[in-house]
Amino acid sequence: MLILNHLCCILGNIYLVLIQILKTKLKFDSAMKADKMEKLVAEVIEKLEKLKLTELASELSWCWVSYQNDQNPVGVIAKAGQALAAFKEAREKNVKAVAKKLVEDLEKALA
């Protein structure tokens, strides 16, 4: 039981460290201006809706508004990562489903 408690404590600390890394390292590249990022997020949301992934689109939209208010990118990064995975999956089925440039731009924003 003691080992399990210790393990949970360690995992909790790892989680906190990862959140801190996300908050610092994964803040959007300062070279990418807010308006450019806003345009990219809008394009991603639009493409998600066209792919009938409306729930993910609405979640990303909500996270974007939240990011604009509190400057905490964790939600946007998580949902954008899910969108990227969905885009790659869609491209595997049909190369023309999602523009290569959109995938590359999203990868660059998340790098």
ABEGO torsion letter per residue (X at the ends): XAAAAAAAAAAAAAAAAAAAAAAAAABBBAABBAAAAAAAAAAAAAAAAAAGBAAAAAAAAAAAAAAAAAGBAAAAAAAAAAAAAAAAAAAAABAAABBAAAAAAAAAAAX
